[in-house]
Amino acid sequence: MTTEELKAQTEESTQQTTPVRAKKLGHVVFNVSDVERTTKFWTEIMGFKVSDRNERGMVFLRNGSDHHTIALAPAEGNNEVPKKGLVGFDHCALEVGSVSELFKIRDFLRSKRVTITYEGRKGPGCNPGIEFLDPDGITIELYAAMDQIGWDGKSRSGEQWRRAKSLEEVIANPVEGVRY
């Protein structure tokens, strides 16, 4: 397909309006190697509560009033998490109330010897965060202060992202218009 054909196809598909109006992310289901070990992680480290278990061995966890936000299912097969960058699930991101909470969470994760793989601010969205691994090596991100898209539908320019390699640097090098 030529560039012109691709452009025409893209323009045609954007002319159709989708009826889908998702209000929020409902839940994420993880296939895990050890449901009980991962349930312990999600309750003791992440602070979720068990809502239910089913006949297939799945555990349903909540962090609010929805019946479940995270579900854990017993994995079949070799139980290996795909390498980062390959086709498949990359990470689950959950919002917390503030950057000060991220500092407390980071200290807690360190005290529990949870592997932290990233902290700071990456760029688009300008959201400070922490990324760490669950017992199967799946990446979980906790973040705060995500940019919101205004009435004009435009996001912040790339020159304003202000990447940071630590939570301390996030505070020392704030993004214009964001309160930490």
Backbone torsions as a table, in degrees:
resi	resn	phi	psi	omega
1	MET	NA	132.3	179.9
2	THR	-76.3	165.6	177.9
3	THR	-60.4	-40.4	179.9
4	GLU	-65.4	-41.6	178.3
5	GLU	-65.1	-41.5	178.3
6	LEU	-63.4	-42.6	178.9
7	LYS	-62.6	-43.8	179.3
8	ALA	-63.2	-42.1	179.0
9	GLN	-64.3	-41.2	179.3
10	THR	-64.5	-45.2	178.9
11	GLU	-61.7	-40.8	179.2
12	GLU	-63.6	-43.1	-177.6
13	SER	-71.1	-28.0	179.3
14	THR	-79.1	-14.6	177.5
15	GLN	-74.3	-22.2	178.0
16	GLN	-86.8	131.8	-179.2
17	THR	-96.5	129.8	-179.7
18	THR	-77.7	144.4	175.2
19	PRO	-83.4	-4.5	-177.4
20	VAL	-72.8	126.4	178.9
21	ARG	-134.9	70.1	-178.8
22	ALA	-62.4	134.8	-179.1
23	LYS	-91.7	-29.8	-180.0
24	LYS	-168.1	165.7	171.9
25	LEU	-70.4	126.2	-176.2
26	GLY	-81.7	-59.7	179.2
27	HIS	-162.2	163.7	176.9
28	VAL	-125.2	136.3	177.5
29	VAL	-112.0	128.5	176.9
30	PHE	-109.4	134.9	167.8
31	ASN	-88.5	121.5	-172.8
32	VAL	-124.8	155.9	-177.2
33	SER	-77.1	-26.8	-178.0
34	ASP	-144.2	99.5	-175.2
35	VAL	-58.9	-42.8	-177.5
36	GLU	-67.2	-42.6	178.2
37	ARG	-61.8	-42.4	-178.8
38	THR	-73.8	-32.0	173.8
39	THR	-61.6	-42.4	178.1
40	LYS	-60.6	-43.2	177.3
41	PHE	-58.8	-49.8	-176.0
42	TRP	-69.5	-26.5	177.9
43	THR	-88.6	-46.9	-174.9
44	GLU	-81.9	-34.4	-179.2
45	ILE	-94.0	-46.2	-174.3
46	MET	-91.2	-14.2	175.9
47	GLY	79.6	17.4	178.1
48	PHE	-82.0	164.8	177.3
49	LYS	-118.7	145.3	177.6
50	VAL	-76.2	128.0	176.4
51	SER	-95.9	-41.1	-173.5
52	ASP	-161.5	166.2	169.2
53	ARG	-134.6	147.8	177.9
54	ASN	-117.1	178.9	-176.4
55	GLU	-68.2	-16.8	178.0
56	ARG	-86.5	-2.2	-178.6
57	GLY	90.9	7.9	178.4
58	MET	-77.1	148.5	174.9
59	VAL	-118.9	133.2	-179.5
60	PHE	-110.5	126.6	-174.8
61	LEU	-120.8	148.1	-180.0
62	ARG	-128.7	156.5	173.3
63	ASN	-129.5	6.7	178.6
64	GLY	-155.0	-147.8	-176.6
65	SER	-87.0	-17.3	175.0
66	ASP	-61.8	144.4	-179.6
67	HIS	-52.0	-44.0	176.7
68	HIS	-151.6	147.0	175.0
69	THR	-115.0	-32.8	177.7
70	ILE	-125.5	137.4	172.6
71	ALA	-127.4	142.8	179.8
72	LEU	-116.2	129.0	180.0
73	ALA	-123.1	143.1	176.7
74	PRO	-64.7	129.3	-179.9
75	ALA	-78.3	153.5	173.5
76	GLU	-113.9	155.7	176.0
77	GLY	92.1	-146.4	-171.0
78	ASN	-82.1	-7.2	176.3
79	ASN	59.0	27.9	177.6
80	GLU	-98.5	131.5	175.1
81	VAL	-74.4	132.6	177.9
82	PRO	-58.5	147.2	178.1
83	LYS	-63.5	145.9	179.1
84	LYS	-52.8	135.0	178.1
85	GLY	95.0	-13.2	177.0
86	LEU	-85.6	162.6	177.0
87	VAL	-58.7	133.9	179.5
88	GLY	137.7	-171.8	-178.0
89	PHE	-67.9	135.8	179.8
90	ASP	-102.3	-57.3	179.9
91	HIS	-163.4	166.4	175.3
92	CYS	-115.0	129.2	-179.6
93	ALA	-116.1	132.7	-179.9
94	LEU	-127.1	136.9	-179.1
95	GLU	-84.9	140.2	171.4
96	VAL	-114.9	172.7	-171.0
97	GLY	-72.2	-30.4	-174.7
98	SER	-162.4	166.6	176.6
99	VAL	-66.8	-35.3	177.9
100	SER	-61.7	-33.6	174.4
101	GLU	-64.6	-36.8	179.0
102	LEU	-61.2	-39.0	176.9
103	PHE	-61.0	-46.0	178.9
104	LYS	-63.7	-41.3	179.5
105	ILE	-64.1	-44.4	178.7
106	ARG	-57.7	-45.8	179.2
107	ASP	-63.1	-40.4	178.3
108	PHE	-63.3	-47.5	179.9
109	LEU	-59.5	-43.3	178.1
110	ARG	-60.8	-42.6	-178.8
111	SER	-65.3	-27.2	178.8
112	LYS	-93.6	4.8	178.7
113	ARG	59.4	35.6	174.6
114	VAL	-81.5	134.5	-177.7
115	THR	-72.2	112.8	175.5
116	ILE	-91.4	125.6	-177.3
117	THR	-103.4	-15.3	-179.7
118	TYR	-163.5	146.4	166.7
119	GLU	-148.6	148.1	178.8
120	GLY	134.0	-142.0	-179.7
121	ARG	-140.0	122.4	-174.1
122	LYS	-86.0	-36.1	-177.5
123	GLY	153.6	-107.4	-175.5
124	PRO	-52.4	133.4	-177.1
125	GLY	91.6	-21.0	177.3
126	CYS	53.0	24.8	-177.1
127	ASN	-88.3	121.8	173.1
128	PRO	-68.3	147.0	-179.8
129	GLY	-163.6	175.2	176.9
130	ILE	-130.6	135.4	174.0
131	GLU	-118.1	140.0	-178.4
132	PHE	-151.4	170.4	-174.1
133	LEU	-105.7	141.2	172.4
134	ASP	-82.6	-179.8	-176.4
135	PRO	-59.4	-24.0	178.2
136	ASP	-94.6	0.6	-179.3
137	GLY	89.5	13.1	176.5
138	ILE	-80.3	136.0	-178.5
139	THR	-80.1	130.7	173.8
140	ILE	-116.2	134.1	176.3
141	GLU	-115.7	134.5	169.0
142	LEU	-115.0	133.5	-176.4
143	TYR	-140.4	166.1	175.9
144	ALA	-141.7	162.9	170.4
145	ALA	56.4	46.3	175.8
146	MET	-67.3	135.0	173.2
147	ASP	-54.4	145.8	174.2
148	GLN	-110.3	145.9	179.3
149	ILE	-86.7	127.3	-175.4
150	GLY	-82.3	-171.9	-176.7
151	TRP	-59.9	-26.0	-177.8
152	ASP	-84.3	-6.8	177.5
153	GLY	76.2	10.8	-177.1
154	LYS	-105.7	146.5	176.2
155	SER	-99.8	168.7	179.9
156	ARG	-61.0	144.3	178.8
157	SER	-71.7	155.4	-179.2
158	GLY	-58.4	-29.2	178.8
159	GLU	-66.7	-17.7	-176.8
160	GLN	-98.6	0.3	-173.8
161	TRP	-65.2	-38.2	177.9
162	ARG	53.0	66.1	177.7
163	ARG	-55.4	148.0	-179.8
164	ALA	-142.2	144.9	-176.5
165	LYS	-102.7	7.4	176.1
166	SER	-158.7	163.0	175.5
167	LEU	-66.2	-34.3	177.0
168	GLU	-61.3	-41.7	178.5
169	GLU	-67.4	-32.7	175.6
170	VAL	-57.1	-46.8	-179.1
171	ILE	-69.7	-41.9	-178.3
172	ALA	-70.0	-25.5	-175.3
173	ASN	-128.1	67.0	-173.4
174	PRO	-68.7	158.4	175.5
175	VAL	-90.2	136.7	-179.3
176	GLU	-55.7	130.9	176.3
177	GLY	84.2	0.0	-179.9
178	VAL	-107.2	129.4	177.0
179	ARG	-98.4	127.4	178.3
180	TYR	-105.0	NA	NA
